[in-house]
Amino acid sequence: MSKPPLRARKPSSPSKAAPAQASRAEASAAETARYIAEFTAELSFLARRSNLEVLAYLLDMARLEATRAVQGEGRP
């Protein structure tokens, strides 16, 4: 494991957030999704190496979902 897990932050309410805070929250969400994609790829590799195929599959699905979240962020 190359990075320690990120600390969970209390999400702010989108309706009460100022525009600057909203863009910061979106950047934080993208950063979190990128981190999850990277971390689950590493975990999937470890699971496959230990013949934990179902766990590796589930981790790959989580990685794909995180990747889709990052790619879909720029869309309206």
Protein Blocks (a to p, Z undefined) as FASTA:
>chain_A
ZZdcddddddddfklpcfklmmmmmmmmmmmmmmmmmmmmmmmmmmmmnopaklmmmmmm
mmmmmmmmmmmmmpZZ
